Amino acid sequence: MTYTDSFEKGADMGPVCQSCSMPMKKDPGGGGTEADGTHSAKYCSLCYQDGAFVQPDFDAAEMQAFCVEQLQKKGMPRFMAWMFTRSIPRLERWQG
C-alpha cells in the first residue's frame, strides 16, 4: 500500500501523522516504528521507520510537494491534493 492509497476523503479522520498529515487509522503499517520496534503514535509507517524519518532532509514545503505528487499519481486533482496537505507546515515535525 502506498501513501496515496491510504488517503481517503472524509470529515474528521482522527489523529494524523505529524509529518505528512495522513490519518493514522489509514496507515497500512499501524504507525511508524521507534528504534526499539515499538509503534509510534505520532508518525505513520510511510514517514518514520526504525526511529528515523524516511525523508530526513525534507522540509515542510518539500514534504507537501511530495505528498501532492503522490496523490496526483493516484488520480486526485491537484487542488484536492493541496487541500489534503495544506496543514503539513503546522504539524509537530515542522515546528522549529
Backbone bond lengths (Angstrom), bond angles and torsions (degrees), N, CA, C in turn:
res aa  C-N    CA-C-N  psi(-1)  N-CA   C-N-CA  omega(-1)  CA-C   N-CA-C  phi
1 M - - - 1.452 - - 1.534 108.38 -
2 T 1.310 116.35 143.41 1.457 121.19 -177.79 1.517 110.89 -108.31
3 Y 1.323 114.67 173.74 1.463 121.88 176.66 1.514 110.66 -51.88
4 T 1.310 116.98 -48.31 1.460 120.35 -175.10 1.515 112.55 -72.59
5 D 1.299 118.76 -29.53 1.452 120.69 176.29 1.529 110.46 -64.58
6 S 1.319 116.51 -25.18 1.451 121.42 -174.86 1.519 113.03 -83.49
7 F 1.314 118.37 -19.57 1.458 121.58 179.12 1.509 109.93 -79.61
8 E 1.288 115.68 145.65 1.454 120.04 178.97 1.520 107.93 -148.65
9 K 1.316 116.90 140.29 1.454 120.45 177.24 1.520 108.62 -66.07
10 G 1.321 115.22 143.15 1.451 118.86 177.26 1.503 111.16 164.80
11 A 1.300 115.79 172.47 1.453 121.58 -179.42 1.526 108.94 -79.24
12 D 1.298 117.76 -126.43 1.456 121.62 -177.03 1.523 110.15 -68.28
13 M 1.323 115.59 116.30 1.460 120.61 -178.67 1.524 111.52 -100.87
14 G 1.340 117.90 10.17 1.452 121.03 -179.87 1.521 110.94 81.45
15 P 1.331 117.05 -158.22 1.463 120.38 -178.34 1.530 111.87 -60.11
16 V 1.318 115.96 146.78 1.459 121.30 179.50 1.522 110.02 -120.97
17 C 1.316 115.85 156.37 1.459 121.34 175.05 1.520 108.21 -57.88
18 Q 1.306 117.04 132.79 1.456 122.21 -178.36 1.520 112.37 -84.27
19 S 1.323 116.69 16.92 1.455 122.83 173.79 1.524 111.12 -119.89
20 C 1.354 117.10 -46.31 1.476 120.43 -174.03 1.525 114.16 -117.55
21 S 1.297 118.68 -10.22 1.469 126.66 -179.93 1.530 114.48 76.59
22 M 1.320 118.41 11.91 1.458 120.04 175.33 1.533 108.83 -67.54
23 P 1.330 117.97 136.01 1.472 119.35 175.47 1.537 110.06 -57.61
24 M 1.317 115.94 127.52 1.468 119.70 -176.47 1.521 112.18 -61.50
25 K 1.333 117.72 -31.09 1.467 117.92 -179.96 1.524 112.01 -72.35
26 K 1.323 117.65 -9.31 1.465 121.76 176.08 1.529 112.31 -98.64
27 D 1.328 116.40 0.25 1.468 120.41 -178.52 1.524 110.03 -68.87
28 P 1.335 117.12 121.82 1.468 119.85 -178.82 1.519 113.68 -62.70
29 G 1.335 117.16 -24.89 1.461 120.04 -178.81 1.515 114.14 -99.64
30 G 1.317 117.61 1.57 1.465 120.49 179.09 1.511 113.43 73.23
31 G 1.311 117.41 22.03 1.470 122.37 -178.76 1.509 109.85 114.48
32 G 1.323 114.81 152.45 1.460 120.09 175.60 1.517 110.04 -66.43
33 T 1.313 116.41 177.38 1.462 119.67 -179.55 1.518 110.94 -120.83
34 E 1.318 114.35 141.58 1.466 121.52 173.78 1.526 108.25 -80.56
35 A 1.316 115.78 170.68 1.470 120.77 -179.13 1.533 111.96 -58.15
36 D 1.344 116.64 -31.08 1.467 120.24 -179.27 1.527 113.39 -86.44
37 G 1.353 116.41 3.82 1.459 120.89 177.34 1.512 115.35 93.48
38 T 1.330 117.93 -9.77 1.460 119.54 177.74 1.524 109.93 -72.81
39 H 1.335 115.27 155.63 1.457 119.90 -179.82 1.519 111.33 -77.97
40 S 1.305 115.10 143.04 1.454 121.91 176.26 1.524 109.27 -84.81
41 A 1.320 116.92 135.55 1.460 121.29 175.70 1.526 110.91 -86.87
42 K 1.330 117.63 -11.94 1.465 122.09 -175.64 1.518 114.24 -99.48
43 Y 1.323 117.27 -33.77 1.457 120.83 -170.18 1.526 111.67 -124.46
44 C 1.337 116.01 143.60 1.464 120.91 179.82 1.529 111.43 -78.11
45 S 1.312 114.41 167.46 1.462 120.49 -178.44 1.527 112.53 -71.67
46 L 1.325 117.47 -16.19 1.461 120.14 178.73 1.526 111.71 -84.52
47 C 1.334 117.04 -16.71 1.466 122.09 -179.64 1.534 113.56 -106.71
48 Y 1.333 116.67 -27.68 1.467 120.01 -167.03 1.522 110.20 -139.05
49 Q 1.339 116.53 119.18 1.466 121.60 -179.88 1.516 110.00 -139.29
50 D 1.307 116.06 136.24 1.472 122.49 177.47 1.525 112.75 54.61
51 G 1.340 116.25 37.59 1.465 120.60 175.84 1.512 115.00 79.26
52 A 1.336 117.89 13.72 1.473 120.65 -178.24 1.529 109.56 -142.12
53 F 1.318 115.22 152.62 1.455 119.69 177.07 1.520 111.07 -75.01
54 V 1.317 116.48 140.88 1.459 122.55 -179.69 1.535 110.20 -66.83
55 Q 1.324 116.66 -36.06 1.473 122.32 176.12 1.527 108.32 -116.69
56 P 1.322 117.97 75.61 1.471 120.58 -172.76 1.528 114.71 -66.70
57 D 1.315 118.05 -21.67 1.457 120.30 -176.36 1.527 113.42 -95.43
58 F 1.327 117.77 -2.22 1.462 120.47 178.57 1.526 110.60 -68.39
59 D 1.332 115.46 144.97 1.459 119.53 164.87 1.527 106.31 -102.47
60 A 1.328 117.90 179.58 1.467 120.81 -175.25 1.527 112.02 -60.46
61 A 1.318 117.37 -41.28 1.467 120.98 -179.34 1.527 110.84 -65.03
62 E 1.321 117.31 -39.05 1.464 120.85 178.44 1.528 110.94 -67.94
63 M 1.335 117.03 -38.65 1.463 120.12 177.61 1.524 109.86 -64.65
64 Q 1.321 116.95 -42.91 1.457 119.56 179.51 1.528 110.77 -63.18
65 A 1.317 117.40 -44.66 1.467 120.78 179.26 1.532 110.53 -61.84
66 F 1.323 117.02 -41.98 1.462 121.65 178.55 1.533 110.64 -61.03
67 C 1.320 116.48 -46.72 1.459 120.78 -178.53 1.528 111.21 -65.63
68 V 1.325 116.84 -42.22 1.471 120.23 177.45 1.526 109.52 -59.15
69 E 1.327 116.75 -45.13 1.467 121.00 179.67 1.524 111.45 -60.14
70 Q 1.335 116.68 -43.95 1.463 120.34 -179.18 1.530 110.92 -64.83
71 L 1.317 116.69 -41.03 1.463 120.44 178.49 1.524 111.21 -65.91
72 Q 1.328 117.22 -39.04 1.466 120.83 177.77 1.530 111.26 -64.68
73 K 1.316 117.36 -37.42 1.464 120.73 178.23 1.522 111.65 -59.57
74 K 1.323 116.30 -27.16 1.459 120.98 179.03 1.525 112.09 -91.06
75 G 1.344 116.58 6.62 1.450 120.07 175.11 1.512 116.34 97.94
76 M 1.317 117.65 3.20 1.456 119.51 178.62 1.526 109.18 -76.99
77 P 1.322 118.81 134.44 1.464 120.82 176.24 1.534 110.47 -60.32
78 R 1.319 115.94 145.71 1.460 121.23 -176.61 1.529 112.30 -53.25
79 F 1.329 117.04 -43.83 1.461 119.62 -179.13 1.526 111.37 -60.47
80 M 1.323 116.79 -44.14 1.472 119.86 178.91 1.526 110.83 -64.62
81 A 1.322 116.76 -40.39 1.468 120.55 178.09 1.531 110.02 -61.13
82 W 1.319 115.90 -41.40 1.467 119.61 178.39 1.531 109.69 -63.84
83 M 1.325 117.33 -41.14 1.470 120.63 179.40 1.530 110.90 -59.47
84 F 1.317 116.81 -41.30 1.463 120.65 -179.79 1.525 112.52 -68.59
85 T 1.316 117.10 -24.81 1.472 120.16 -173.18 1.525 114.18 -111.27
86 R 1.309 118.23 1.30 1.470 119.86 -173.44 1.526 113.68 -66.04
87 S 1.315 118.45 -18.06 1.463 120.33 179.60 1.525 113.18 -85.44
88 I 1.308 118.51 -5.82 1.474 121.32 -175.92 1.528 112.99 -51.21
89 P 1.329 120.92 -46.60 1.474 118.93 -178.70 1.530 114.49 -61.10
90 R 1.322 118.62 -18.66 1.470 122.03 -179.47 1.528 113.69 -93.71
91 L 1.323 116.76 -1.77 1.465 120.15 -178.46 1.528 111.63 -75.43
92 E 1.315 115.45 159.10 1.468 122.11 -174.14 1.534 113.51 -54.42
93 R 1.304 118.04 -42.37 1.477 120.35 -178.06 1.529 111.64 -56.96
94 W 1.302 117.35 -34.08 1.469 121.40 -170.90 1.529 113.08 -95.95
95 Q 1.312 117.32 3.87 1.459 120.42 178.45 1.523 109.81 -87.62
96 G 1.307 115.52 120.58 1.438 128.21 -178.47 1.445 120.36 -11.28
